[in-house]
Amino acid sequence: MLYVAAQAEAPRLIGSEDTLEQVYTWSTRENPKAGIYSDADMRVVGDQLIRPFAPDRNPGDRTLTHLRATIDALAPLAQDPARSSWSAAQTPGPLGEDSPLWLHGLHALVRHLDWVHAVFRDVPGASVTVQ
């Protein structure tokens, strides 16, 4: 989820006194860790994505600048075929379960986060929550 401080007049960190407005939300139906080979790399995804953007963290610690750093940290893992790859989707394909769709969940997630960053990076007071 992406939040902005409703009363922000200029870019600044938002705090508990601010009214937050949800401007974008997205739920993946697939597990972005499904094609990751090692447990260590799965932990990297959690360490880079889940914990830093947890809802209980200060919004000033969950900015789009932080999201950019996360994207840059996850991209090499998503692009390395020795560390992650395509896998069968959990969602059945158009022909049913006998013909599953294949996807690279981590690569798709990184690309989507890159889009979120590109669209919202100039929004004053924006912060990101990942659950």
Secondary structure, 3 states (H helix, E strand, C coil): CEEEECCCCCCCCCCCCCCEEEEECCCCCCCCCCCECCHHHHHHHHHHHHHHHCCCCCHHHCEHHHHHHHHHHHHHHHHCCCCECCEECCCCECCECCCCCEECHHHHHHHHHHHHHHHHCCCCCCEECCC
